[in-house]
Amino acid sequence: MLFKFGYPLILATSGTILVTTSGNYFLGSFRNLEAVALLAVGYKVATIGIMILIAPFQLAYEPYVFSNKK
């Protein structure tokens, strides 16, 4: 039952990890490790922005919409 519930989430998370890792791999192959480090720092900063600005709105908006649905 747990696998049946988590299967779509496992696929979505695996896809995200694959995209992030492949970008770092190709950047490291075609450029230098300094570019990979710069990308990693930029990715972390963008993730902080998502956590501060977008995630709270998403978490608050859905209950608001469903509570006001007529």
C-alpha positions in Angstrom: 0.0 0.0 0.0 2.8 2.4 0.8 4.6 1.7 -2.5 1.3 2.2 -4.4 0.8 5.6 -2.7 4.4 6.8 -3.1 5.0 5.5 -6.6 4.1 8.8 -8.5 6.2 10.8 -5.9 9.1 8.5 -6.4 9.0 9.1 -10.2 8.7 12.8 -9.8 11.6 13.1 -7.4 13.8 10.8 -9.4 13.2 13.0 -12.5 14.2 16.1 -10.6 17.3 14.5 -9.3 18.2 13.2 -12.7 17.8 16.6 -14.3 19.9 18.4 -11.7 22.6 15.8 -11.7 22.9 15.5 -15.4 23.2 19.3 -15.7 26.1 19.2 -13.2 27.7 16.3 -15.1 27.6 17.9 -18.5 28.7 21.2 -17.2 31.7 19.5 -15.5 32.5 17.6 -18.7 32.4 20.6 -21.1 33.5 23.3 -18.7 35.6 23.4 -15.5 34.7 22.6 -11.9 34.4 26.3 -11.2 31.4 26.6 -13.4 29.8 23.6 -11.6 30.4 25.3 -8.2 28.9 28.5 -9.4 25.8 26.6 -10.7 25.5 24.9 -7.3 25.6 28.1 -5.4 23.1 29.7 -7.7 20.8 26.7 -7.4 21.0 26.9 -3.6 20.2 30.6 -3.6 17.2 30.0 -6.0 16.0 27.2 -3.7 16.0 29.5 -0.7 13.9 32.0 -2.7 11.4 29.3 -3.6 11.1 28.3 0.0 10.6 31.8 1.2 8.3 33.2 -1.6 6.6 30.4 -3.5 6.1 27.5 -1.1 4.1 29.4 1.6 1.8 30.8 -1.1 1.2 27.4 -2.6 0.5 25.9 0.9 -1.9 28.6 1.8 -3.7 29.1 -1.5 -5.1 25.6 -2.0 -7.0 25.4 1.3 -8.3 28.9 0.6 -9.6 28.0 -2.8 -11.3 24.8 -1.6 -12.8 26.5 1.5 -14.4 29.2 -0.8 -15.6 26.8 -3.4 -19.4 27.0 -3.9 
